[in-house]
Amino acid sequence: MTRHFVILSSLMLMLVSCGSTGPQTPANVQEIDTVAQSLLFTNQLLVEQTNRDLALFVKNCGTDFALHDYGFWYRYLKHTDNKKINNDESVTVHYQVWLMDSTKCMDIIKDVKVGKKEVPNAIDHLLPMMRIGEKTEIIAPWYCAYGQKGEDCVLPYTNVRIQVEIPENDDLMI
């Protein structure tokens, strides 16, 4: 009896295992990462909503802000005819960061090399448009400021206002 059971079990196992395997994905076709796609889609929705919110904020400010190609808003507070700043040039930058509710978070003076991502993206992209002695204000969406990680009192996904000044050598005061 046990012998019959063993033989029958063996036959059943062979029948079940004889089924063909399904087709395999070719090596040159990448598998779709659905988690990454979901995160990308979510971030795109966040960016679209942020852009709508900031456009409304700027409209309600009633001042002359311009929209930069990278998605942040800016306006000049002080113009000069001094030397224009170039990419890869080292320059002293004084910038102050506020949350959208006017809470001041940072006041920083630092030497940076323009275009080397040593400051938030909005500042880095605005510097080549500025001249020594000029001052600008930026309304920066989270993706042009401190991104998904945040910094100091700026939480992740937080839009900020930034004042940027390129001080002349004798203007280096906080």
Contacts in CASP RR format, 6 or more apart in sequence:
PFRMAT RR
TARGET T0000
AUTHOR 0000-0000-0000
METHOD contacts of the structure
MODEL  1
MTRHFVILSSLMLMLVSCGSTGPQTPANVQEIDTVAQSLLFTNQLLVEQT
NRDLALFVKNCGTDFALHDYGFWYRYLKHTDNKKINNDESVTVHYQVWLM
DSTKCMDIIKDVKVGKKEVPNAIDHLLPMMRIGEKTEIIAPWYCAYGQKG
EDCVLPYTNVRIQVEIPENDDLMI
25 31 0 8 1.000
46 142 0 8 1.000
46 157 0 8 1.000
47 141 0 8 1.000
47 143 0 8 1.000
50 141 0 8 1.000
50 142 0 8 1.000
50 143 0 8 1.000
50 159 0 8 1.000
51 71 0 8 1.000
51 141 0 8 1.000
53 159 0 8 1.000
54 73 0 8 1.000
54 139 0 8 1.000
54 141 0 8 1.000
54 159 0 8 1.000
55 67 0 8 1.000
57 100 0 8 1.000
57 139 0 8 1.000
58 65 0 8 1.000
58 73 0 8 1.000
58 139 0 8 1.000
63 75 0 8 1.000
64 75 0 8 1.000
65 73 0 8 1.000
65 74 0 8 1.000
65 75 0 8 1.000
65 137 0 8 1.000
65 139 0 8 1.000
66 73 0 8 1.000
66 74 0 8 1.000
66 75 0 8 1.000
67 73 0 8 1.000
68 74 0 8 1.000
68 122 0 8 1.000
68 125 0 8 1.000
68 126 0 8 1.000
70 121 0 8 1.000
70 122 0 8 1.000
70 125 0 8 1.000
70 144 0 8 1.000
71 141 0 8 1.000
71 144 0 8 1.000
72 122 0 8 1.000
72 125 0 8 1.000
72 126 0 8 1.000
72 138 0 8 1.000
72 139 0 8 1.000
72 140 0 8 1.000
72 141 0 8 1.000
72 144 0 8 1.000
72 145 0 8 1.000
73 138 0 8 1.000
73 139 0 8 1.000
73 140 0 8 1.000
74 122 0 8 1.000
74 126 0 8 1.000
74 136 0 8 1.000
74 137 0 8 1.000
74 138 0 8 1.000
74 139 0 8 1.000
75 136 0 8 1.000
75 137 0 8 1.000
76 134 0 8 1.000
76 135 0 8 1.000
76 136 0 8 1.000
77 135 0 8 1.000
77 136 0 8 1.000
77 137 0 8 1.000
77 163 0 8 1.000
78 133 0 8 1.000
78 134 0 8 1.000
78 135 0 8 1.000
78 165 0 8 1.000
79 131 0 8 1.000
79 134 0 8 1.000
80 131 0 8 1.000
80 132 0 8 1.000
80 133 0 8 1.000
80 134 0 8 1.000
81 131 0 8 1.000
82 131 0 8 1.000
82 132 0 8 1.000
82 133 0 8 1.000
82 134 0 8 1.000
82 168 0 8 1.000
83 131 0 8 1.000
83 132 0 8 1.000
84 128 0 8 1.000
84 130 0 8 1.000
84 131 0 8 1.000
85 91 0 8 1.000
85 114 0 8 1.000
85 127 0 8 1.000
85 128 0 8 1.000
85 130 0 8 1.000
85 131 0 8 1.000
85 132 0 8 1.000
85 166 0 8 1.000
86 114 0 8 1.000
86 128 0 8 1.000
87 114 0 8 1.000
87 115 0 8 1.000
87 128 0 8 1.000
88 113 0 8 1.000
88 114 0 8 1.000
88 115 0 8 1.000
88 116 0 8 1.000
89 113 0 8 1.000
89 114 0 8 1.000
90 111 0 8 1.000
90 112 0 8 1.000
90 113 0 8 1.000
90 114 0 8 1.000
91 111 0 8 1.000
91 112 0 8 1.000
91 114 0 8 1.000
91 127 0 8 1.000
91 132 0 8 1.000
91 166 0 8 1.000
92 109 0 8 1.000
92 110 0 8 1.000
92 111 0 8 1.000
92 112 0 8 1.000
92 166 0 8 1.000
92 167 0 8 1.000
92 172 0 8 1.000
93 108 0 8 1.000
93 109 0 8 1.000
93 110 0 8 1.000
93 111 0 8 1.000
93 112 0 8 1.000
93 119 0 8 1.000
93 123 0 8 1.000
93 127 0 8 1.000
93 164 0 8 1.000
93 165 0 8 1.000
93 166 0 8 1.000
94 108 0 8 1.000
94 109 0 8 1.000
94 164 0 8 1.000
94 165 0 8 1.000
94 166 0 8 1.000
94 167 0 8 1.000
94 172 0 8 1.000
94 174 0 8 1.000
95 106 0 8 1.000
95 108 0 8 1.000
95 119 0 8 1.000
95 123 0 8 1.000
95 162 0 8 1.000
95 163 0 8 1.000
95 164 0 8 1.000
95 165 0 8 1.000
96 104 0 8 1.000
96 106 0 8 1.000
96 107 0 8 1.000
96 108 0 8 1.000
96 162 0 8 1.000
96 163 0 8 1.000
97 104 0 8 1.000
97 105 0 8 1.000
97 106 0 8 1.000
97 107 0 8 1.000
97 108 0 8 1.000
97 145 0 8 1.000
97 154 0 8 1.000
97 160 0 8 1.000
97 161 0 8 1.000
97 162 0 8 1.000
98 104 0 8 1.000
98 105 0 8 1.000
98 160 0 8 1.000
98 161 0 8 1.000
98 162 0 8 1.000
98 163 0 8 1.000
99 105 0 8 1.000
99 153 0 8 1.000
99 154 0 8 1.000
99 158 0 8 1.000
99 160 0 8 1.000
99 161 0 8 1.000
100 158 0 8 1.000
100 159 0 8 1.000
100 160 0 8 1.000
100 161 0 8 1.000
102 161 0 8 1.000
103 153 0 8 1.000
105 152 0 8 1.000
105 153 0 8 1.000
105 154 0 8 1.000
105 160 0 8 1.000
106 152 0 8 1.000
106 153 0 8 1.000
106 154 0 8 1.000
107 174 0 8 1.000
109 167 0 8 1.000
109 172 0 8 1.000
109 174 0 8 1.000
110 118 0 8 1.000
110 119 0 8 1.000
112 118 0 8 1.000
112 119 0 8 1.000
112 127 0 8 1.000
114 124 0 8 1.000
114 127 0 8 1.000
114 128 0 8 1.000
115 124 0 8 1.000
115 127 0 8 1.000
115 128 0 8 1.000
116 124 0 8 1.000
117 124 0 8 1.000
118 124 0 8 1.000
119 127 0 8 1.000
120 140 0 8 1.000
120 144 0 8 1.000
120 145 0 8 1.000
120 146 0 8 1.000
120 162 0 8 1.000
121 143 0 8 1.000
121 144 0 8 1.000
121 145 0 8 1.000
122 138 0 8 1.000
122 140 0 8 1.000
122 144 0 8 1.000
122 145 0 8 1.000
122 162 0 8 1.000
123 138 0 8 1.000
123 162 0 8 1.000
123 164 0 8 1.000
125 144 0 8 1.000
126 136 0 8 1.000
126 138 0 8 1.000
126 164 0 8 1.000
127 164 0 8 1.000
127 166 0 8 1.000
130 136 0 8 1.000
130 164 0 8 1.000
130 166 0 8 1.000
131 166 0 8 1.000
132 166 0 8 1.000
132 168 0 8 1.000
133 165 0 8 1.000
133 166 0 8 1.000
133 167 0 8 1.000
133 168 0 8 1.000
133 171 0 8 1.000
134 165 0 8 1.000
134 166 0 8 1.000
135 163 0 8 1.000
135 164 0 8 1.000
135 165 0 8 1.000
135 166 0 8 1.000
136 163 0 8 1.000
136 164 0 8 1.000
136 165 0 8 1.000
137 161 0 8 1.000
137 162 0 8 1.000
137 163 0 8 1.000
137 164 0 8 1.000
138 161 0 8 1.000
138 162 0 8 1.000
138 163 0 8 1.000
138 164 0 8 1.000
139 159 0 8 1.000
139 161 0 8 1.000
140 159 0 8 1.000
140 160 0 8 1.000
140 161 0 8 1.000
140 162 0 8 1.000
141 159 0 8 1.000
142 148 0 8 1.000
142 156 0 8 1.000
142 157 0 8 1.000
142 158 0 8 1.000
142 159 0 8 1.000
142 160 0 8 1.000
145 154 0 8 1.000
145 158 0 8 1.000
145 159 0 8 1.000
145 160 0 8 1.000
145 162 0 8 1.000
146 154 0 8 1.000
146 156 0 8 1.000
146 158 0 8 1.000
146 160 0 8 1.000
147 156 0 8 1.000
147 157 0 8 1.000
147 158 0 8 1.000
148 156 0 8 1.000
148 157 0 8 1.000
149 156 0 8 1.000
150 156 0 8 1.000
150 158 0 8 1.000
154 160 0 8 1.000
165 171 0 8 1.000
END
